[in-house]
Amino acid sequence: MDRRLPPVAAGLLWAVTACSGRTQATAPAELQPPPLCEASECNSQGMQALGLQRPDEALRLLDRACSLGHAIGCSNLAGVYRGGVGGAPKDPPRAVGLYDRSCRLGFAEACATVGTMLSEGTAVPADPPRALGMFEQACAKQDAFACFTAGLFYETGRGMPARDPARATRSFEQACGLGHATGCFNAGILLYDEAAGGAGENARAVELFARACDGAQPAGCLRQGLAALRGVGTAADANKAASLFARACEGGDGDACGLAEQLKKSRGRKIEVALTSRAPALTMAGLTVHELSCRMAQTDPLALAEALEGVAAHKAALDACAPAGAAVAVAWTYRGGRAALVRVDGADPRLAGCVRKAALRARSSLSASCAATLLIGEAAGARKALAERSSASSPARPLAQAR
């Protein structure tokens, strides 16, 4: 995901802070004179003090910067409470309040950071509707990551009553215009419809795939190549398709490598296409999964969500397998309208058997092979189990974006 990290500071909270609104007993005033600097100067001096391992001084300076309306000063102060670096105690709820103040003062990345914290639900309770609102605010302030993430919310219906693909497309296109290559790709995916799409929409989708490809998103090159191979939204051109598949392959897309090889051997004959679609995290019908991956012939925008939807329909049965919470790695296929070949990895036999039985009840019109880590049972326990799984695996693999 194209994302710059917001400025983050670390240290200890001074006992009296104007931004926090919390007052406690302090040392005598003559021992801690209030800073006299202007807002931007206080912020700069505060960050320098953090680097010199003087957290009390740093936080008094950052607090003054925030009190004087310095947006980045508030964000830096929030970073202290969020990260607890340098021996400072963590206080995520206070961090959320400070990031929110920074957001209201105009710092887009602070809005997006609040959205991320409320979306993840690890440091503070998850609140998808509020998270979406924060991403929308950041997007309105021209933050590409926030526009992209808001698009993911609209596409899956998270934090809102139902999915809104049209709104998702607009949000992804806005991210694309701000330089987010995966935003270009996702907008193209939502517009592209080989069977029923209008010529104008397919042509627009191909342009977006091209922008994603030029932005070093291999999946964009792959989809642009498929459009050229089939003559959808652009002129049919097998040579151009081969070149684009090779480019995507060089970028690390395994599906593109396979298609390039098939095309080379086909001698003009039609080739069968099966693509791997991925999402780092996805929630459907209340079931959250991580590292969802499905290989399937379907290329419509919501196929990945549909692949999860069949399993999510049996969330209650899955939750009953581990009421205290668990993160379970599951692989399954859809054949003939139902789930088959369900495999559960790394779980005790009782849990594995229960999850397998529930997953076998899934139904879908897709033909697909999928794998994901399912978060089941009590949410906090499931997130803790996921964190333990993640820390035990090494090295961590980079996550691909939703296709």
Secondary structure by P-SEA (a helix, b strand, c coil): ccccccbbbbbbbcccccccccccccccccccccccccaaaaaaaaaaaaaacaaaaaaaaaaaaaaaccaaaaaaaaaaaacccccbbbbaaaaaaaaaaaaaaccaaaaaaaaaaaaacccccccaaaaaaaaaaaaaaccaaaaaaaaaaaaaccccccccaaaaaaaaaaaaaaccaaaaaaaaaaacccccccaaaaaaaaaaaaaaaaaccaaaaaaaaaaaaacccccccaaaaaaaaaaaaaaccaaaaaaaaaaaaccccbbbbbbbbbbccccccccccccccccccccccaaaaaaaaaaacaaaaaaaacccbbbbbbbbbbccccccccccccccaaaaaaaaaaaaaccccccccbbbbbbcccaaaaaaaaaaaaaaccccccccccc
